[in-house]
Amino acid sequence: MDFLHPPADAYRFAHTPDAGATFAEHEDFKTILLAAGKQLEVQTMAEVHTAGPSFPLFTASIGSRDPRAPAVGFFGGIHGLERIGTQLILAYMRALLFRLQWDELLHQQLQKVRLLFMPIVNPGGMWAHKRANPRGVDLMRNAPQRADSGVPFLAGGQTFGPLLPWYCGRPGAPMETESAALLQVVQEQLASRPFSLALDCHSGYGFTDSLWFPYAKTRRLMAHLPEMFALKAMLEQSYPHHDYSFEPQSNQYLLHGDLWDHAYDKAPASHVFLPMTLELGSWLWIRKNPRQLFSRHGIFNPIKAHRIKRVLRRHADLLDFLTRAAFAAPGWLPQGEQRIQLTQMATAHWRPRRLP
């Protein structure tokens, strides 16, 4: 694989329109697909239309073709302003493809695990420099379920209309094209397997980086709590100096229409599907550089070059940890008495608490 001399048979990604009809992350993604050639299996899940150009919703995957092999899905760009999550996944994809040239252990790993990438779920929002999709819908609040108790005003999801932020979409209407495409990818390529993980990269909340998992709609704890607790323990043992807060999203706030709640509830009960959201704490970037408050991008992304590099470098270990955890899943998934004990420990650790 040579990024300077891409394969000729990848011509379908090579056309670059004028700058106003595209955006940097979309072009970076196409460049990676072009350079990877047949090493990545590419699917177009849908077409997203804007007031200007249209964008394909690409997924790329690599690794075992066994439909029962464990899999990890990496997602980003659900909110168009949160570009750093997409950049993190693209950087990981680029590094992964370079490693394929020399890393024999990676080749062995990919014989038994499947990796899936959907780094730009909301290309229309990213192109337009908006959080929502081109129809004004916040995709992360677009699933049909409602929270079972109070949510933050507006921020927990609202149905007044697209002129206000955090719009869920019209009640009873079909989900947005982008939301439906993501859920189709999860259903067909992740949750259909006996074991799978998903990491959705966001930014903009808090002074620390967080790993959130279902539920966002309720303080009730998820059925696979012992598996999530085992994963948390493995992360802490492997990277004891990490700074992630690892908890149910409901420990912070509830919201309507969370896509990962919906995807988790739709997964077969006999399978283990563990979706997580990486919430990069952008308040720290703002505290260090208050002028970012005057930029919509600055509220959700590091602006200074050295901070961007630090973010991309800092979280690469997490993505790699998840691929290794999937590969080794048969050896660490709790069973029998161990699962009962972990359930008790996890329930005590993540006991639902009352929120304001």
C-alpha positions as CSV (number, residue, x, y, z in Angstrom):
1,M,0.0,0.0,0.0
2,D,1.4,3.3,-1.1
3,F,-0.3,6.6,-0.3
4,L,1.9,8.4,-2.9
5,H,1.1,5.9,-5.7
6,P,-2.5,4.6,-5.1
7,P,-3.8,1.6,-7.1
8,A,-5.4,2.4,-10.4
9,D,-8.5,0.3,-9.8
10,A,-9.6,2.6,-7.0
11,Y,-10.6,5.3,-9.5
12,R,-14.1,5.7,-8.2
13,F,-12.9,7.7,-5.3
14,A,-10.4,9.8,-7.2
15,H,-12.6,12.7,-8.5
16,T,-12.2,15.8,-6.3
17,P,-14.9,18.5,-6.8
18,D,-14.3,22.2,-6.2
19,A,-13.6,23.1,-2.5
20,G,-17.1,24.4,-1.9
21,A,-18.6,21.1,-2.8
22,T,-16.6,19.0,-0.3
23,F,-14.8,19.3,3.0
24,A,-11.4,18.1,4.3
25,E,-12.5,15.1,6.3
26,H,-14.5,13.7,3.3
27,E,-11.5,14.1,1.0
28,D,-9.2,12.5,3.6
29,F,-11.5,9.5,3.9
30,K,-11.6,9.1,0.1
31,T,-7.8,9.3,0.0
32,I,-7.5,6.5,2.5
33,L,-10.0,4.4,0.5
34,L,-8.1,5.1,-2.7
35,A,-4.7,4.2,-1.3
36,A,-6.0,1.0,0.4
37,G,-7.5,-0.4,-2.8
38,K,-8.8,-3.9,-2.2
39,Q,-7.5,-4.1,1.3
40,L,-10.6,-2.4,2.5
41,E,-14.1,-3.6,1.6
42,V,-16.2,-0.4,0.9
43,Q,-19.9,-0.1,0.9
44,T,-22.2,2.8,0.1
45,M,-25.1,2.7,2.6
46,A,-27.0,5.7,1.4
47,E,-26.8,9.1,-0.3
48,V,-27.2,12.3,1.7
49,H,-28.5,15.3,-0.1
50,T,-27.8,18.9,0.9
51,A,-28.7,22.3,-0.5
52,G,-25.6,21.9,-2.6
53,P,-23.7,18.7,-3.1
54,S,-24.7,15.1,-2.3
55,F,-22.5,12.8,-0.3
56,P,-22.3,9.0,-0.1
57,L,-22.4,7.4,3.3
58,F,-19.4,5.1,3.1
59,T,-18.4,2.2,5.3
60,A,-15.0,0.4,5.1
61,S,-14.2,-2.9,6.7
62,I,-11.2,-5.3,6.9
63,G,-10.5,-8.6,8.5
64,S,-12.2,-12.0,8.9
65,R,-15.1,-12.7,6.6
66,D,-16.5,-15.3,9.1
67,P,-20.0,-14.0,10.0
68,R,-19.5,-15.3,13.6
69,A,-16.1,-13.6,14.1
70,P,-16.0,-10.9,16.7
71,A,-16.1,-7.3,15.3
72,V,-15.4,-3.7,16.3
73,G,-17.2,-0.8,14.7
74,F,-15.7,2.7,14.8
75,F,-18.1,5.6,14.2
76,G,-17.7,9.4,14.0
77,G,-19.2,12.6,12.7
78,I,-22.7,12.1,13.9
79,H,-22.6,15.7,14.9
80,G,-21.2,17.8,12.0
81,L,-19.4,20.2,14.2
82,E,-17.5,17.5,16.1
83,R,-14.8,17.0,13.6
84,I,-12.1,15.7,16.0
85,G,-13.9,12.4,16.4
86,T,-13.8,11.8,12.7
87,Q,-10.2,12.9,12.5
88,L,-9.3,10.4,15.2
89,I,-10.8,7.5,13.3
90,L,-9.2,8.5,10.0
91,A,-5.8,8.8,11.7
92,Y,-6.3,5.3,13.1
93,M,-7.3,3.9,9.7
94,R,-4.3,5.5,8.1
95,A,-1.9,4.0,10.8
96,L,-3.6,0.6,10.4
97,L,-3.0,0.5,6.7
98,F,0.6,1.4,7.1
99,R,1.1,-1.3,9.7
100,L,-0.3,-3.9,7.3
101,Q,3.0,-3.5,5.3
102,W,5.1,-4.9,8.2
103,D,3.0,-6.0,11.2
104,E,2.6,-9.8,11.1
105,L,0.8,-9.8,14.4
106,L,-1.8,-7.5,12.9
107,H,-2.3,-9.8,10.0
108,Q,-2.9,-12.7,12.4
109,Q,-5.3,-10.6,14.4
110,L,-7.3,-9.7,11.3
111,Q,-7.7,-13.4,10.5
112,K,-10.0,-13.7,13.5
113,V,-11.6,-10.3,14.0
114,R,-13.5,-7.9,11.8
115,L,-13.0,-4.1,11.9
116,L,-15.6,-1.7,10.5
117,F,-15.3,2.0,10.0
118,M,-18.0,4.7,9.5
119,P,-16.1,7.9,10.3
120,I,-18.5,10.4,8.7
121,V,-22.1,9.6,9.6
122,N,-23.4,13.1,9.0
123,P,-21.5,14.4,5.9
124,G,-24.2,17.0,5.2
125,G,-23.8,18.6,8.7
126,M,-20.0,18.5,8.5
127,W,-20.1,20.2,5.0
128,A,-22.5,22.9,6.3
129,H,-20.6,23.4,9.6
130,K,-23.7,22.5,11.6
131,R,-24.4,20.0,14.4
132,A,-27.6,18.7,12.9
133,N,-28.1,17.0,9.5
134,P,-29.3,19.1,6.5
135,R,-32.9,18.7,7.6
136,G,-32.1,20.2,11.0
137,V,-32.3,16.9,13.0
138,D,-29.9,16.0,15.7
139,L,-29.1,12.4,14.7
140,M,-28.1,11.5,18.3
141,R,-31.7,12.2,19.4
142,N,-33.5,10.7,16.3
143,A,-34.4,7.2,17.5
144,P,-38.0,6.6,18.4
145,Q,-37.7,5.8,22.1
146,R,-38.4,8.4,24.8
147,A,-36.6,8.8,28.1
148,D,-38.6,7.4,31.1
149,S,-38.0,10.5,33.3
150,G,-37.1,14.1,32.9
151,V,-34.4,15.3,30.5
152,P,-32.6,18.6,30.3
153,F,-34.7,21.3,28.6
154,L,-33.9,21.3,24.9
155,A,-30.6,19.5,25.3
156,G,-32.3,16.2,26.1
157,G,-34.1,16.3,22.8
158,Q,-37.0,18.5,21.6
159,T,-39.8,18.3,19.0
160,F,-40.6,22.0,18.7
161,G,-38.8,22.2,15.4
162,P,-35.5,22.4,13.5
163,L,-35.0,26.1,14.2
164,L,-34.0,25.1,17.8
165,P,-31.0,22.8,18.6
166,W,-31.3,19.2,19.6
167,Y,-34.3,18.6,17.4
168,C,-35.4,14.9,17.5
169,G,-37.4,15.0,14.3
170,R,-41.2,15.0,13.8
171,P,-42.8,12.5,16.2
172,G,-43.8,9.3,14.4
173,A,-41.8,10.2,11.2
174,P,-39.3,7.7,9.9
175,M,-35.8,8.1,11.1
176,E,-33.4,10.2,9.1
177,T,-31.4,8.6,6.3
178,E,-28.2,8.9,8.2
179,S,-29.6,7.4,11.4
180,A,-31.3,4.5,9.5
181,A,-28.0,3.8,7.7
182,L,-26.0,3.6,10.9
183,L,-28.6,1.3,12.5
184,Q,-28.6,-0.9,9.4
185,V,-24.8,-1.2,9.6
186,V,-24.9,-2.1,13.3
187,Q,-27.7,-4.7,12.8
188,E,-26.1,-6.4,9.8
189,Q,-22.4,-6.2,10.5
190,L,-22.0,-6.0,14.3
191,A,-25.0,-7.0,16.4
192,S,-25.6,-10.1,14.2
193,R,-22.4,-11.6,15.6
194,P,-22.1,-13.4,18.9
195,F,-19.7,-10.7,20.1
196,S,-19.2,-7.1,18.9
197,L,-18.1,-3.7,20.2
198,A,-18.9,-0.2,18.9
199,L,-17.1,3.1,19.6
200,D,-18.8,6.3,18.6
201,C,-16.4,9.4,18.8
202,H,-17.9,12.7,20.0
203,S,-16.6,15.8,21.7
204,G,-17.9,18.8,23.6
205,Y,-18.9,17.7,27.1
206,G,-16.9,18.2,30.3
207,F,-13.3,18.8,31.4
208,T,-12.4,15.1,31.2
209,D,-12.7,12.4,28.5
210,S,-15.6,9.9,29.1
211,L,-16.6,6.5,27.9
212,W,-20.4,6.3,28.1
213,F,-22.5,3.2,27.5
214,P,-26.3,2.6,27.5
215,Y,-28.6,3.7,28.8
216,A,-29.2,7.3,28.0
217,K,-33.0,6.9,28.2
218,T,-33.2,5.5,31.7
219,R,-31.3,5.0,35.0
220,R,-32.0,1.3,34.7
221,L,-28.8,-0.6,34.1
222,M,-28.1,-2.5,30.9
223,A,-28.3,-6.3,30.7
224,H,-24.7,-6.7,29.8
225,L,-23.4,-4.8,32.8
226,P,-20.9,-7.6,33.9
227,E,-19.4,-7.7,30.4
228,M,-19.0,-3.9,30.4
229,F,-17.5,-4.0,33.9
230,A,-15.0,-6.7,32.8
231,L,-14.0,-4.5,29.8
232,K,-13.5,-1.5,32.2
233,A,-11.3,-3.6,34.5
234,M,-9.2,-4.8,31.5
235,L,-8.7,-1.2,30.3
236,E,-7.6,-0.1,33.8
237,Q,-5.2,-3.0,34.2
238,S,-3.8,-2.5,30.7
239,Y,-3.6,1.3,30.9
240,P,-3.6,2.2,34.6
241,H,-2.8,5.9,33.9
242,H,-5.7,6.5,31.5
243,D,-8.0,9.4,32.3
244,Y,-11.4,8.1,31.0
245,S,-14.5,8.3,33.1
246,F,-16.3,5.0,32.3
247,E,-20.0,4.9,33.2
248,P,-23.6,4.7,31.9
249,Q,-24.5,7.9,30.2
250,S,-27.5,8.2,32.5
251,N,-25.1,9.0,35.3
252,Q,-24.6,12.4,33.6
253,Y,-28.0,13.2,32.0
254,L,-30.9,11.5,30.2
255,L,-32.0,12.2,26.7
256,H,-34.6,11.1,24.1
257,G,-33.8,9.2,21.0
258,D,-30.3,8.0,21.6
259,L,-29.2,5.9,18.7
260,W,-27.0,3.5,20.7
261,D,-29.8,2.8,23.2
262,H,-32.0,1.8,20.2
263,A,-29.3,-0.3,18.6
264,Y,-28.5,-2.1,21.8
265,D,-32.2,-2.9,22.5
266,K,-32.6,-4.2,18.9
267,A,-29.6,-6.6,19.2
268,P,-30.4,-10.3,19.7
269,A,-30.6,-11.1,23.4
270,S,-28.3,-14.1,22.9
271,H,-25.5,-11.9,21.5
272,V,-23.1,-9.6,23.4
273,F,-23.1,-6.2,21.7
274,L,-21.3,-3.5,23.7
275,P,-21.7,0.0,22.3
276,M,-19.8,2.9,23.8
277,T,-19.5,6.7,23.2
278,L,-16.1,8.4,23.5
279,E,-17.0,11.9,24.7
280,L,-13.8,14.1,24.4
281,G,-13.9,16.8,27.0
282,S,-13.6,20.0,25.0
283,W,-14.1,22.3,28.0
284,L,-10.4,21.7,28.9
285,W,-9.4,23.1,25.4
286,I,-11.6,26.1,26.0
287,R,-10.2,26.8,29.4
288,K,-6.7,26.7,28.0
289,N,-7.7,28.9,25.0
290,P,-10.8,30.9,25.8
291,R,-10.8,32.5,22.4
292,Q,-12.2,29.2,21.1
293,L,-15.6,30.3,22.5
294,F,-15.9,32.7,19.6
295,S,-15.7,29.8,17.0
296,R,-18.4,27.2,16.6
297,H,-15.7,24.7,15.8
298,G,-13.6,25.8,18.8
299,I,-16.4,24.8,21.2
300,F,-16.1,21.2,20.1
301,N,-12.6,20.7,18.7
302,P,-9.0,21.6,19.7
303,I,-7.8,24.4,17.5
304,K,-4.1,24.7,18.1
305,A,-2.0,22.2,16.1
306,H,-0.2,20.7,19.0
307,R,-3.4,20.0,20.8
308,I,-4.9,18.2,17.8
309,K,-1.8,16.0,17.6
310,R,-2.0,15.3,21.3
311,V,-5.7,14.2,21.0
312,L,-4.9,12.0,18.0
313,R,-2.0,10.4,19.8
314,R,-3.6,10.1,23.1
315,H,-6.6,8.0,22.1
316,A,-5.0,5.6,19.6
317,D,-4.3,3.2,22.4
318,L,-8.0,3.0,23.2
319,L,-9.0,2.1,19.7
320,D,-6.2,-0.5,19.6
321,F,-7.3,-1.9,23.0
322,L,-10.8,-2.5,21.7
323,T,-9.6,-4.4,18.7
324,R,-7.5,-6.6,20.9
325,A,-10.3,-7.1,23.4
326,A,-12.6,-8.3,20.6
327,F,-9.9,-10.7,19.3
328,A,-9.5,-12.1,22.8
329,A,-13.2,-12.1,23.8
330,P,-13.6,-15.9,24.3
331,G,-11.0,-15.7,27.0
332,W,-12.4,-12.8,29.1
333,L,-16.1,-12.8,28.7
334,P,-17.5,-13.7,32.1
335,Q,-19.5,-17.0,32.5
336,G,-21.4,-18.7,35.3
337,E,-20.5,-17.8,38.9
338,Q,-18.0,-15.2,37.7
339,R,-20.7,-13.4,35.8
340,I,-22.9,-13.3,38.9
341,Q,-20.1,-11.9,41.0
342,L,-19.3,-9.2,38.3
343,T,-23.0,-8.3,38.1
344,Q,-23.0,-7.6,41.9
345,M,-19.8,-5.6,41.7
346,A,-20.9,-3.6,38.6
347,T,-24.3,-2.8,40.1
348,A,-22.7,-1.5,43.3
349,H,-20.2,0.5,41.3
350,W,-22.7,2.0,38.8
351,R,-25.6,2.1,41.1
352,P,-28.2,4.5,39.6
353,R,-28.2,7.9,41.3
354,R,-30.7,10.7,41.3
355,L,-30.0,13.5,38.9
356,P,-31.1,17.1,39.2
